[in-house]
Amino acid sequence: MPMLCLAGTYRILDTEPDGDSIRFYPDDPAQWSLVAGARRVRTNSGGGAQLRLDAIDALETHYTAQGGGARLHQPLALAHQAAAELLRWLGFKGVRRDVEKVVAAEPADLAGYLLTRTADIYGRCVALVGRGEAPTASGTQLRVNVAQLRRTGNFRLLTTGLAYPTFYTNLFPDLRRAMVAEVARARSDRGVWPSDRTEKGFEVTALDTLTDDVVIMPKLFRRLVDYLHLGAGDPSLAGFPSYLEQRNDRVIVMPEADFTSFDTVVRVDGQAVRLTTGPENLVFQEA
């Protein structure tokens, strides 16, 4: 899978990194222009940009529902474990936070690299993240194979079970298959999986059910809290199937390669919700 390689540094002071996003500063900020696609990477005054780690989704530590409102989270013990594991794997030590903002860490920045093909609708660079020396010259293309994938933080979060697989069509099948196999190994006893209710199902009695009680695929969490926000405190899920249909998240269900929409794999029975297939069997179309 050919991907653009950018060398640079990770910086986390005064930011809120979680298990699937972090700030990155390329050695040459002009190389952001080399990221393919119609969407440009959104950068700050120092040339840094927020990364969205490709193919994984960690539990939310600070999510704001569509339309605004308070910042929400999923069960924080596991969400914070994912964030801590990513920073530990990259090499940061002594990380201290004020709520979610990092106020101390050693060292102040760490050398690393990213491998990318695109930016998302929010201007975040969608990337595989690596530590240390880049495997090729910054600003050049690298054909990424499974061995290289295994050396990324994305793969590490799946190995520990601290992130859910959330695949998009830009990810090549050989890399996705390697990630699916790793998820199968993690499912027995690692990270989120012993507590996961995505397929087993759960009853939504209030917003607190989602923020404090149940461990579920973050994409399903986001859709549920966006919907509940519209109800201004009413926990009824009577309109949730229609809401999902209107959102029209296009998805390919594997292994049949059935091209459909997310609402067709979400079962709602009264206040009970479940996914009818594993998250690793879904390949979403980029918005």
DRENKOL-714692 format. One line per field, with one value per residue (C-alpha): residue number from 1; x, y, z. Coordinates in steps of 0.1 Angstrom, whole numbers, padded with zeros to 4 digits, always signed. Example, Ala and Ser with C-alpha at 12.3 -4.5 7.8 and 13.67 -1.06 7.14 Angstrom:
num 1, 2
px +0123, +0137
py -0045, -0011
pz +0078, +0071
//
This chain:
num 1, 2, 3, 4, 5, 6, 7, 8, 9, 10, 11, 12, 13, 14, 15, 16, 17, 18, 19, 20, 21, 22, 23, 24, 25, 26, 27, 28, 29, 30, 31, 32, 33, 34, 35, 36, 37, 38, 39, 40, 41, 42, 43, 44, 45, 46, 47, 48, 49, 50, 51, 52, 53, 54, 55, 56, 57, 58, 59, 60, 61, 62, 63, 64, 65, 66, 67, 68, 69, 70, 71, 72, 73, 74, 75, 76, 77, 78, 79, 80, 81, 82, 83, 84, 85, 86, 87, 88, 89, 90, 91, 92, 93, 94, 95, 96, 97, 98, 99, 100, 101, 102, 103, 104, 105, 106, 107, 108, 109, 110, 111, 112, 113, 114, 115, 116, 117, 118, 119, 120, 121, 122, 123, 124, 125, 126, 127, 128, 129, 130, 131, 132, 133, 134, 135, 136, 137, 138, 139, 140, 141, 142, 143, 144, 145, 146, 147, 148, 149, 150, 151, 152, 153, 154, 155, 156, 157, 158, 159, 160, 161, 162, 163, 164, 165, 166, 167, 168, 169, 170, 171, 172, 173, 174, 175, 176, 177, 178, 179, 180, 181, 182, 183, 184, 185, 186, 187, 188, 189, 190, 191, 192, 193, 194, 195, 196, 197, 198, 199, 200, 201, 202, 203, 204, 205, 206, 207, 208, 209, 210, 211, 212, 213, 214, 215, 216, 217, 218, 219, 220, 221, 222, 223, 224, 225, 226, 227, 228, 229, 230, 231, 232, 233, 234, 235, 236, 237, 238, 239, 240, 241, 242, 243, 244, 245, 246, 247, 248, 249, 250, 251, 252, 253, 254, 255, 256, 257, 258, 259, 260, 261, 262, 263, 264, 265, 266, 267, 268, 269, 270, 271, 272, 273, 274, 275, 276, 277, 278, 279, 280, 281, 282, 283, 284, 285, 286, 287
px +0000, +0018, +0017, +0034, +0060, +0066, +0093, +0089, +0081, +0052, +0044, +0018, +0022, -0009, -0028, -0054, -0041, -0062, -0059, -0063, -0052, -0021, -0003, +0025, +0050, +0068, +0104, +0093, +0057, +0055, +0053, +0018, +0009, +0020, -0009, -0031, -0068, -0090, -0089, -0060, -0045, -0054, -0023, -0015, +0008, +0038, +0031, +0016, -0015, -0038, -0036, -0064, -0049, -0060, -0081, -0086, -0110, -0103, -0129, -0138, -0123, -0138, -0165, -0189, -0222, -0233, -0251, -0229, -0234, -0212, -0181, -0189, -0168, -0170, -0160, -0128, -0107, -0103, -0103, -0074, -0056, -0056, -0043, -0016, -0005, -0001, +0021, +0040, +0046, +0059, +0083, +0068, +0073, +0061, +0029, +0007, -0027, -0050, -0083, -0074, -0048, -0011, +0007, +0040, +0058, +0094, +0108, +0091, +0089, +0098, +0111, +0088, +0071, +0037, +0024, -0006, -0028, -0054, -0070, -0105, -0134, -0121, -0087, -0070, -0043, -0053, -0022, -0003, +0021, +0057, +0084, +0121, +0137, +0115, +0118, +0123, +0131, +0105, +0082, +0085, +0062, +0066, +0049, +0036, +0035, +0023, +0057, +0058, +0022, +0032, +0057, +0030, +0012, -0021, -0012, +0000, -0034, -0051, -0026, -0034, -0071, -0074, -0089, -0116, -0110, -0127, -0118, -0123, -0121, -0087, -0070, -0057, -0071, -0038, -0033, -0069, -0067, -0036, -0055, -0085, -0063, -0048, -0083, -0092, -0062, -0070, -0107, -0101, -0089, -0074, -0083, -0119, -0130, -0139, -0163, -0175, -0213, -0213, -0227, -0241, -0263, -0272, -0302, -0300, -0319, -0301, -0271, -0251, -0255, -0233, -0208, -0203, -0216, -0213, -0182, -0191, -0177, -0170, -0187, -0219, -0215, -0211, -0243, -0262, -0252, -0257, -0292, -0299, -0287, -0315, -0340, -0329, -0328, -0354, -0337, -0363, -0347, -0379, -0365, -0329, -0333, -0346, -0319, -0292, -0309, -0308, -0271, -0264, -0230, -0222, -0204, -0192, -0201, -0174, -0168, -0198, -0187, -0224, -0225, -0251, -0255, -0247, -0284, -0288, -0263, -0276, -0305, -0328, -0355, -0372, -0343, -0319, -0292, -0267, -0245, -0254, -0218, -0183, -0167, -0139, -0163, -0172, -0154, -0168, -0168, -0149, -0173
py +0000, +0032, +0059, +0093, +0092, +0124, +0126, +0150, +0151, +0144, +0171, +0167, +0196, +0217, +0192, +0165, +0133, +0102, +0067, +0075, +0111, +0131, +0163, +0160, +0185, +0175, +0186, +0204, +0218, +0225, +0187, +0187, +0198, +0164, +0146, +0133, +0141, +0172, +0179, +0198, +0190, +0218, +0231, +0255, +0285, +0262, +0238, +0211, +0191, +0168, +0132, +0107, +0072, +0051, +0020, +0022, +0040, +0042, +0050, +0087, +0109, +0142, +0141, +0169, +0158, +0173, +0205, +0213, +0207, +0194, +0173, +0136, +0105, +0067, +0047, +0066, +0038, +0021, +0053, +0066, +0033, +0036, +0072, +0062, +0032, +0053, +0079, +0051, +0033, +0065, +0070, +0097, +0094, +0113, +0124, +0145, +0160, +0186, +0169, +0159, +0185, +0174, +0197, +0178, +0151, +0139, +0146, +0177, +0162, +0128, +0120, +0099, +0096, +0091, +0072, +0087, +0089, +0115, +0139, +0136, +0161, +0178, +0185, +0158, +0138, +0101, +0082, +0052, +0064, +0053, +0061, +0068, +0071, +0072, +0041, +0063, +0099, +0124, +0135, +0104, +0074, +0041, +0008, -0002, -0039, -0059, -0060, -0022, -0020, -0041, -0014, +0013, +0026, +0017, -0019, -0017, -0004, -0034, -0058, -0045, -0046, -0009, +0003, -0010, -0017, +0009, +0004, +0028, +0021, +0038, +0010, -0017, -0053, -0069, -0045, -0048, -0086, -0084, -0061, -0084, -0113, -0093, -0083, -0120, -0127, -0097, -0106, -0134, -0113, -0079, -0043, -0034, -0069, -0086, -0057, -0051, -0050, -0040, -0073, -0087, -0057, -0032, -0012, +0026, +0040, +0074, +0092, +0079, +0044, +0054, +0076, +0056, +0021, +0003, -0003, -0002, +0006, +0044, +0050, +0035, +0056, +0088, +0081, +0074, +0105, +0127, +0113, +0117, +0153, +0160, +0147, +0172, +0146, +0121, +0087, +0071, +0053, +0051, +0074, +0061, +0037, +0065, +0088, +0063, +0058, +0096, +0098, +0073, +0060, +0038, +0006, -0027, -0057, -0084, -0112, -0109, -0074, -0063, -0025, -0011, +0015, +0014, +0013, -0021, -0037, -0019, -0037, -0016, -0034, -0009, +0005, -0024, -0018, -0042, -0045, -0076, -0082, -0075, -0041, -0058, -0070, -0034, -0012, +0024, +0047, +0079, +0109
pz +0000, -0011, +0016, +0021, +0048, +0069, +0095, +0125, +0162, +0185, +0210, +0237, +0262, +0264, +0242, +0249, +0232, +0235, +0223, +0187, +0182, +0188, +0176, +0150, +0137, +0104, +0101, +0070, +0074, +0037, +0032, +0045, +0009, -0003, +0014, -0013, -0019, -0021, +0017, +0031, +0065, +0090, +0107, +0135, +0134, +0142, +0114, +0136, +0129, +0147, +0136, +0135, +0138, +0109, +0113, +0151, +0175, +0212, +0238, +0239, +0266, +0254, +0228, +0220, +0204, +0171, +0179, +0209, +0246, +0273, +0266, +0270, +0275, +0276, +0307, +0316, +0331, +0297, +0277, +0298, +0295, +0257, +0258, +0283, +0262, +0231, +0249, +0266, +0234, +0217, +0246, +0267, +0305, +0336, +0318, +0341, +0331, +0343, +0335, +0299, +0291, +0294, +0317, +0321, +0301, +0295, +0270, +0256, +0221, +0205, +0171, +0149, +0116, +0100, +0070, +0053, +0022, +0032, +0056, +0070, +0068, +0100, +0085, +0106, +0089, +0088, +0096, +0108, +0134, +0140, +0165, +0159, +0126, +0095, +0072, +0041, +0033, +0045, +0018, -0003, -0009, +0008, -0001, +0034, +0040, +0070, +0087, +0086, +0099, +0129, +0139, +0143, +0173, +0155, +0155, +0191, +0203, +0186, +0201, +0237, +0229, +0240, +0207, +0185, +0148, +0127, +0091, +0061, +0024, +0020, +0040, +0017, +0022, +0032, +0061, +0072, +0072, +0094, +0118, +0119, +0128, +0157, +0169, +0170, +0193, +0216, +0219, +0244, +0274, +0265, +0269, +0261, +0250, +0283, +0290, +0254, +0249, +0212, +0200, +0232, +0236, +0263, +0276, +0274, +0304, +0304, +0289, +0319, +0305, +0276, +0294, +0326, +0323, +0289, +0268, +0231, +0198, +0198, +0165, +0179, +0211, +0190, +0170, +0202, +0220, +0189, +0188, +0225, +0223, +0199, +0225, +0252, +0279, +0266, +0266, +0243, +0213, +0193, +0166, +0167, +0137, +0115, +0128, +0117, +0084, +0078, +0088, +0060, +0071, +0041, +0050, +0035, +0056, +0053, +0043, +0019, +0008, +0012, +0005, +0028, +0056, +0093, +0103, +0088, +0112, +0143, +0160, +0182, +0203, +0226, +0247, +0238, +0212, +0197, +0166, +0145, +0135, +0149, +0143, +0125, +0098, +0088, +0063, +0063, +0034, +0041, +0044
//
